[in-house]
Amino acid sequence: SFVLTQPPSVSVAPGKTATITCGGNNIGSKSVHWYQQKPGQAPVLVIYYDSDRPSGIPERFSGSNSGNTATLTISRVEAGDEADYYCQVWDSSSDHVVFGGGTKLTVL
Amino acid sequence: EVQLLESGGGLVQPGGSLRLSCAASGFTFSSSAMAWVRQAPGKGLEWVSGISGSGGNTYYADSVKGRFTISRDNSKNTLYLQMNILGAEDTALYYCAKVVSTAMVYYFDYWGQGTLVTVSS
């Protein structure tokens, strides 16, 4: 089955740029979606189709996907961005949804 | 405004059964695929099951296949998850999610707040 690998944690200072990766075999051939989950809350979609933002999501959130790595980039990080972030794809070979293990973003 | 309200969670003994419900509003329910995603305490997200808008196509994670059944009643705008032969590994917060799907794309644009299932004796 398809596996998505994320770093368990990423730390960044306020105002800097956070980069969260999501690795998978030829993930660039799939559409990757990203979710933000703050403590005690349901996940929220922040990026879909690799790089599109839903309405209401700040432009500071962006995504890219190529080769074996998809990336979520958060520019000018704020304290309120502290959360767990999950990448997700659809594995058409198994008709399964696959989530990455999640990355905890800490704002220093 | 899209709203998804889960219910039916609770404490159940190992080997027992439970049925979760998700009442949907704010969108054309019958036109939208739906899914259940769970999160064990302190763990990540795990997709459980999905169903097409008509209910004709269903999908299951290997961990629940043969034990869980997803269904929907489009006349009641409600999604269900029948869970049988529950084990401790099924203890989790269960989220209902609205799906956006095409042939090669599948993602969740709205989520409920979840209902907690605890399997314990």
Interface residues (C-beta under 8 A of the other chain):
Chain A: S1 K30 S31 H33 Y35 Q37 A42 P43 V44 L45 Y48 Y49 P54 D84 Y86 Q88 W90 S92 D95 H96 V97 V98 F99 G100 G101 G102
Chain B: A35 V37 G44 L45 E46 W47 G50 Y59 A61 D62 Y95 V100 S101 A103 M104 V105 Y106 Y107 F108 D109 Y110 W111 G112 Q113 G114
